[in-house]
């Protein structure tokens, strides 16, 4: 049961704070504890055991324990105070018993009478008069009437809104969602990476922070009047290394996951331990790339020892942004487990930290929190930079891959979620860690003891961006560029007149269908008859064939459709091609910004709007465009894929 009370302004409070009124709401939630075993309770909360309530609101003893939470929130101008009361029921004849109340009214600088009203109204649901869920609601209404000296009704109800910040490798986005998943506003800003001939791939931390501040401020302003911002969650490009100094400033530029400065170190380690990658895979379930956090940290300690003396912590991109928002250092399970870490326990691995010689420096890696936990609150400095209210709760968040799965509705065993963005990923959600096939792909950690067995071609839509710049400079700056590229591809037959393109366009190589850091993109089968239209068609097809390779490695049900997200999912010809080549339906969910939605829903879960992240992801799942394999040109598709496989095997020495 969820009980929502109207919001109330307080004349007395408004005189104390400013001329604006404040609003107060109470929410009561009854949840079965066994449905929430893997959900981290709010900070300082206590676990409870109680009894379940039936739909009529009477208390009974079904054998399943119960978690009961009452939440109240006051809003005064830009200040927010949250209070939670945790209580239990001991038997059918007793009312709910208050066990613990959690609140931070003083840190939010609210007048005492507001805090007192919040606690008084929260206490109503556990008053001695309450003998059932219904009675609790009645008692609350009664208590509201007794608080008229503090509160009087207002004429509207504010809706909780949640911001999702999605900081990708090259674009930072902020989007505002309500609890139904409706996107109310979105803003984005490019954050270009600096690439050197030596293989360093870096982001400017100052540029990244300013971009995050701007998109948060603009998206929040665009959502004004739609509701009250209740919290923010963050997703970001995974692994890499963002080194925070003891003074809170970055020690180096942010290192992207493509950065290869650790390759020399890895080569020496592999020479001494030929099975190094397999040893790591047995623990992490991931084919480690040189841009992962542990090898980068080890390389920095070796190459930049003086600078690393100033280091306080090594974190990922999203954790750097959260640190700037809250002043608190933390990581989440999804990052810790692929640092590389331990896929089974979904956290760091002491064994792998030792393997990279980092045991003496283990304190560089901050505490690990669940993705749907409150990791801190917006500081005064961050509030001034972003326009967010000081004290706003900030969820831990997750890596962008994980947030994308949540936001697309893919957090359910057996679901295939694909991301056709700058990177191309195909993965299967499971309720157990799956390590097969060995030594390829990545085993990501999802919330609440779920996993995402993913196969990755490091370059996705990046291939088409590159081809457009190289082959079509005359139209590269046109607003209808991608429509023109699509028209070029559609003008050519299946198989692109024999041209084959291998889409391995990354400095870091590939980690599926094999792990090969030396793999690179190439065209094959070229002759004087081929024009740029054929080459563009071959790029479209090459990406599709690589997706089919990735899907073949997943132990997915044969009838499972592909939930396709990312920029490539908005291209109808790519979606239709994927359906034809894989033989699976392709579903492009409604909406966009699934990574931001996943981040926002992690915040919503952390604040109690959802009982679990699984529930939140189910709400996020929506209908959309479905592409069904038609079987047209099946012979031509088989021949084209066979030519692709021959070129791939030659390149990868298979």
N, C-alpha and C positions, 0 to 999 in steps of 0.2 A: 504494500500500500504506500502511496505517496500522497501526502496532504500538502497542498499549496495554499497558504493564507494570503489575502491581499496585502499589498504594501501600505505602509502608514507613514505619513509625515509627522514630524514632531515640532510644534511651534517652539517649545522650550529649547530643543536641540538646535534648531535653526538659528535662534538668537545667539547661541553660544559659538557656533562655527562660522556661519555666514548667513546671507539672506536666503540661501537655497534650503529647501527641505531635505530630509533624508528619508530613505525607505527601509522597511524591515520586512523580511520574509522568514517563514519557518518551513522546513521540509522534514518530514518524518519518513524514514525508510525502514522496512523490515526485510531482512535478507537471510536466507539459509546460509549458515556458516560454511557448510561443505561445498557451496557454490563459490566461495570466496577464499578458499584455502591459500591460493597463490596470489592473492591480491594484498599488497602491502597496505596496512591501515595508515591513516594519517600520522604525521610525526607526533610522537609521545602518546599515541593511542594505546589502549589495552585491548587484548582479545577477550571476547565474551562468549559465554555459552548460555543458552536460554531455551526457549520453546518456540515452535513455529505457530503462526497465526493462520487460520483458515480465511476464506474469502468473506465470511460474515463478520470477521473481526474477533471472534471468540478465541480464547487461548486453549490449545490442546497439546498433547505430548506425542508427536509422531515418531519420536526416536531420532529426528534430525536436529542438531543444535541450531541455534539462531543467533545472528548478529543483528542488533537493533541500534540504529543511529538516528539521532535527531540533530538536524543542522539548522542554525539560524544565521542570518547575515544582515548586518546593517550597512547602509551606504549613506555617507554624509559628504556632500560635494564630491570630491575625488577620493575620499577616504573610505576604506572598506574594513569591516571587522567581521570575522567568521568565528562562530562558536559551534562546537560539536558536543553533544551529550551521548555517551555510550551507556546503555542500560540492559538489564537482563530480567527474565521472568523465572522465578523459582518454582512456582506451582500455579495451578489453575485459579486458585482463590486469591492469589496475591497480585497486586499491581506491579507494573514494571519498576525495577529498582535501579536508581541512578548509581552508576559505578564510577564514572569519571567524566568531567567536563573539560573541554579543551577550548581555549580561546586566546586571542591576542589583541584585545581591545586597546590596551595601553600603548602597545607598539604602533598602533595605527592612529594614535593621537585623537581618539574620540572622547567626547565628554562622558563623565562617569554615568550620568543618568541614562545615556544610550546603552552603555554596556550593561547597566543594571536591568534595563528593560529587556535586552537580549537574553540575559540569563533567566530572568523571571518567566519569559514566555517559553524558553526552552524547558524550564522546569515544569511547565504546565502539563507536558505530555507524560511526565513521570510522577504526577501528583498522586497522593494517596487515594483520590477519588477514582482513578482510572483503573478499571478492571478488564478492559479489552481495548482493541485498536479503536473501535468506535467511541468508547468512553474517553480514550485519550484525546480524540479529536474534539469531543464535546467539552472536555475539560479545558482544552486549549482555547476554544471559542469563549468559554466562560471567563478564563483568565484574561483574554483580550479585553473583554468588557470591563474588567476590574482595573485595567491599566489606562483608562481614559485620561487620567491626569498626566500621563506621559505621551499617549498616542491618540491620534484621531485619523479616521480613514481618509485615503487619497482617492483620486479618480482614475488611476491606471495601475497596471501591473507591469513591472519591468521583466524582460526576458533575459536569462543568462546567455551571454555570448562568449565564445572562446576563440582566441587568436591562435593560428598555427603558423609558425615561422619555419619555412623550408629553405635552408641555405645549401644550395647545390654548388657544384664545382664552378659554374660560370654565371649563375643567376640566383639572386636572393629574392624570395617571395614571402609576403605575409598575406594571409587570408583570414577573414572573420566568418565563423559559422555559428548557427544556433544548434540546439540539441538534436534537431531532426536531420542535420547534415546539410541544411540549406546554406549555400555560400552567399553572404551578404555583400562582401567587398573583397577585393584582391588588388594588391599592388606588387610590382616587381622592379628590380633594378639589376643590370648586368654587373658582374664582379669578375672581370677578366683575370685569367691566370697568366703569370709570366713563365715562359718556357725558354730554357737555355739549351745551347747545343750540347752541353754536358749531361743533359737529362734531368736537370732540376726543374720541378714544377711547383711554383710558389704563388701564394696569395698574400696581398698586403693586408695585415690585420686591421690597420686603421681604416682602409677602404671598406673592408668587410663589415666593420662595426658601424660605420657611417651609413652604409647601404641598409643594414638591418634596422637602424634607427629610423631612417626615412620611410621604409616600406611599412614598418609598424605604425608610425605616426599617420601616414597617409591612409592606410587601410582602416585604422581606428576612427579617423575623422570621417571617412566615407560611410562608416556604419553608425555614426551618431544618430540617435533618435530611434534606432532599431532595438535597443536593449542596453543592458549593463555588461561591460566587459568583466567577466568573472575570473579569468585566468588565461595563461598563455603556455603553450607547449612548443618544443623546438625539435626539428629534425635537421639533419645535415649530412653532407658527404662524409662517408665513413673513413675510419683509420687515418693514415697520415700522421702528422705530429705538429701540434701547436704548443710551443714551449712558453710557459708563463713564468716570469721572474719573481723573485721575492718582493719586488716593488709593485707587482701586479701588472707590469708591462710585458709585452712580448719580447723574448730574447732573440728570436729569428723571425723571418717571414713564415707564415703558415705553410706547412708542407702538405701538398695534395697527395692522395693515394697513388698517383702516377709517378711521383718523384722516385728517382732511381739512385740516389746518392749512397744507398746501402748495398748496391749490387756488388761492389768489390768485397765488402765484408762477407756477404752471403757466398760469393764464389770461394773465398778461403775456407769458410765453414763447411761448404759442400765438398771441397777437396779433402778435408780432414775426415768428414763424415758423409760418405756418398749417399747414405739413406736419410740425410737430414730432412728433406721435404716429407718423406713418408713418416718419419718420427713425429714431425709436427702435425701431420694430418691425422694420425691416430688419436691425438688428443683434441685437436681443434676442429677436425672435420672440414678443414679449409686448405685449399692449395694456396699457400702463402705467397703474396706478392712482395716485391722489395719495398713498396710504399706502405707496408703495415707498420703499426706503431712500435712494436718491439725492435725490429731490425733498424728502423730509423733512429730510435733512441740510442741503440748501441753504436750506430755509426756516428752520431753526433758526439757522444762521449769520447769516441776515438779521434774524430777529426777536429772537434772544437772544444777541447777540454776546458780552456779558460772561460769561454762563454757559458759552458754548462755549469760552471761553479755558481752562476747567478740563477740557475733554474730552480724553481719551486715545484713545478708540476709539468707533466707532459699529458696533453689532452687532445681530443679530436675537435673538429671545427665547431660542432653544435655546443660542445662543452665549453669552448672558449666564449661563445656568444652568451651562454647562460651565466658564465662567470662575470661577464661584463654587465649583465642585467641584475645579478643578485649579490656578487661578491663572494659566492660560495663555489668551491671546487668539487666536482663530482663527475662520475661517469655512469653510464647505464649498462645493463647486462648485454645488450646487443653489441656495444663497442668492446666491452671487456673480453667477450668470448671470441672475437675475431682479431684480437690485437697482434698475434694470435693468443687465444686463451683456451679454456676448457669448455667444450660444447655440451658435455653432459650436465655439468653443474651450472652452466651458463654464467660463468664469471671468469676471473683471472686464473691463470695456471702458474703456480709456483715453479713447477718443473720447467716450463718454457721460459719463464723469467730467468731462471738459473741457466738454461741452455744458452741464452744470449749474454750471459755474464752480467746480468742486471740485478742480481740479488742485493748487492750493496746499495743499489739505487732504487730499490722497490718503493721507497716512500715518494718517488716522483709520480707514482700512479695513484690518483685519489680514490676515495671510497666509491663503491659501486652501489647504486640505488636501482630499484625497479623503475621501469620506464614511466609507469603511471603513479609516481609518488611526487609529493611536493618537495622540490630540492632547494627552494629558497623563495625569497620575495623581492620584488623590484625595489632597488635602493633609491634614495633621493636623487643621486646623480643620474642614474639610468632613467628615472621618471622625467627628469628635466630634458634628457636627450631624446626620449621616445614619445613623450606625452602620455605615457601610461600612468595610472595612479600609483603613488608610492605604496609599497606593501602588497601589491597585486601578487597572488600566488603564481609561481613558475614551476611547471612540471619538469621532471628530469628529461623527458623526451626520449628519442631513439635515433638510430641511424636512418637515413632517408629510405633505404630499402624496406626496412621494417614498417616505417610510417606509411609508405605506399601500399603495402599489403593490407594494413589495418584500414586505411582510407578507401581502398577499393572493395572492401568486403571480403577479403581473402583469408581472414583469420579463422579458418575452419578446416579440419583435416580432409585431405583429398582435393582441395581447391588448388588450381594452377593459376598463378598470377604472373603476368609478364610485364616487364617495363621496357618499352622501346623508346628510350630517351637518348641522351648523350652516350650512356652505357646501355647495353642490351642484356637483360636478365630474364631467365625463365626459371620459375621455382615452384615447388610443391609444398604445401603446408602439411605437417605431420604432427602426431601427438607423441612421437618418440624420436630420438636422434637417429638419423639414417646416414651412415657413412659410405654406403655403396652408391656408385662405383668409386673405388679407392683412388685417392690422389688427384681427383679433379673436382672443380666446383667449390662451393662454399656452403657450410652448414650454419645459417644464421639463427640466432636465438630470438624467438618471438615471445611476447608476454605470456604469462600464466602457463608455463611449461609446454609451449608449442615451439616448433622449429620450422625453418624454411630451407629445404634442400634446394639449392639454387645452382644453376649452370650459367656461366657468365661469358659473354663475348664483350670484352672491355669497351669496344667501340660499337655504337648503334647508329643513331641518326647523325653522329659525327661524320660518318662516311658520306652521307649525302651533302652535308654542309661543305665538306672538303671538295667533293666532286663539283659542286656548283661553283665554288671559287676558282677551281682549276680549269674547268671545261666551259663555263658559262660566265666569264667576267662581264660580258655585255649586258647581262640581265641580273647579275648578282645583287644589285642594289634595288631592284624593282620590288614594289610591295606584293606583287603577285608571283614572286619567284617560284614558290613551291607548287603553285597551280601550273606554271609553265613546265617545271620539271616533271610533274605528274603527266602532263599532256605528252611530253617527249616519250616517257616510258610506255604510255598506252599506245603510242603510234608504232611500237615495235612488237614483233611476235614473241611468244614465250620462247626463251632461250637466247634472246638478244642476238640472233644471227651467229651464234657460236661463241660470243664473248663471255668470259667467266671472270668474276671479280671475287677475290678473297677479302672479306671485310675486317682484317686484323690491323686496324689503323690506330695503334697505340704504342707509345714508347715502352710500355710494360708487357707487351705481348699478349698472350691469352692464358686462361686457366681452364678452358673447356673448348673443344672435346678432349684436349690434352693440356698439360701444363707446360707451356713453352714461352719463356721470356723473350726468345729471339724471333718469334713469329711476327711477320709483317704483312701488310696489305699488298696486293698485286693484281694486275690484269693478266689474263691469259687468252690465247686464241685470237689475238688481234691480226687484222690484215688491212690492206688499203681500202677495202669495201666498207669499213666501219666508220661511221660518223659519231658525233657526240651523243646523238639520240640512242644509239646502241650501247654506248658506254654508260649512259645514265640508266638505261633499262637494266644493265648488268649489275649496277650498284644496288638498285632496288632488289633484284633477285638474289644477289649475294648475301644481303642482310637476312632475307627470308630463309635461304638455305642454312645459314648459320643458326637461325632460330630453330629450324627443324632438327639440326644436330643436337641442340641443347635439349629439346623436348624428348628426343630419343633416349637420352641418358637418365631421364626421370622415370621412376617406377610409378607412373600415374595411371589411374583407371583409364581404360581406352576411350570411354565416353565422356571424360571430363573436359569441359570447355576451357578455353584460355580467357581469363580476365585480362584484357590488354589495356595498359595505361601508358602514359608518356606521350610526347609530341607525335611519335609515329602512329599512335592509335587514332589520331585525328585524320590520317590519310587513308581514304577508302581503298585505294589500290593496294597499299601495303597490307591492310587487314584482309582483303579478299585473297591476296596471294598466300598469306600465312594459313588461311583456312584450307586452301587447295593443297598446299604442300604438306601440311601436318595432318590433314584429314580430320581436324577438330573444328568444332564451332568456335568462333572468336567473338567474344562479347566485350564491347567497349562501354563501360559503365557511364551512366549519365553524369554530367558535370566535368569538372577538371580539378586540378590542384589536389590530387589524392594524397600526396605527401604532406601537404599543409593540413588537409582534413584529418589525416591520421595523427599528426602532432596535436591538433586542436582537441581531438577526441581523447588523447592521453591525458590532457589537462582536465577535460570534462570528467573523465573517470576518476582522476585523482581527487577531484572536488566533490565526488558523490553523485554526479548526474547519471552515471551508469554503475551498475553493480560490478561489472567486470569489463575488461577490454574486449573480450569476445562479444559481449552484448553490444558494446559500442560499435564494433566492426560490422555486426549484423545490421545495425541501424544505418550504417554508412552505405551498405550494399544497396544499390538501386538498379533499375532496369537500364536499358540502353540499346545501342545498335548491335544487332546480331548478324554475323556473316557465316553462312553455311557452305560447306564444301559442295560444289556443284558437279565436279567430275569433268568439267569442260577441259579439253586439251590435256587429258591425263597422260597420253603418250608423250607429248612434247615436254610436259613437266618432268616425267621420269628421265627422259634423255638429258634434259638440262641439269637436273640434279646429279646425274651420273657424271657428266663432264665436270661439274663443280667438285664432286668427291675425288675425282682423279687429280685435279689441280691441288686440292686441299692435302691429299695424302703425299703428293710430291713435296709440297712446301713443308709439311710437318714430319716428313720421313717416316710415314706410317706403313 
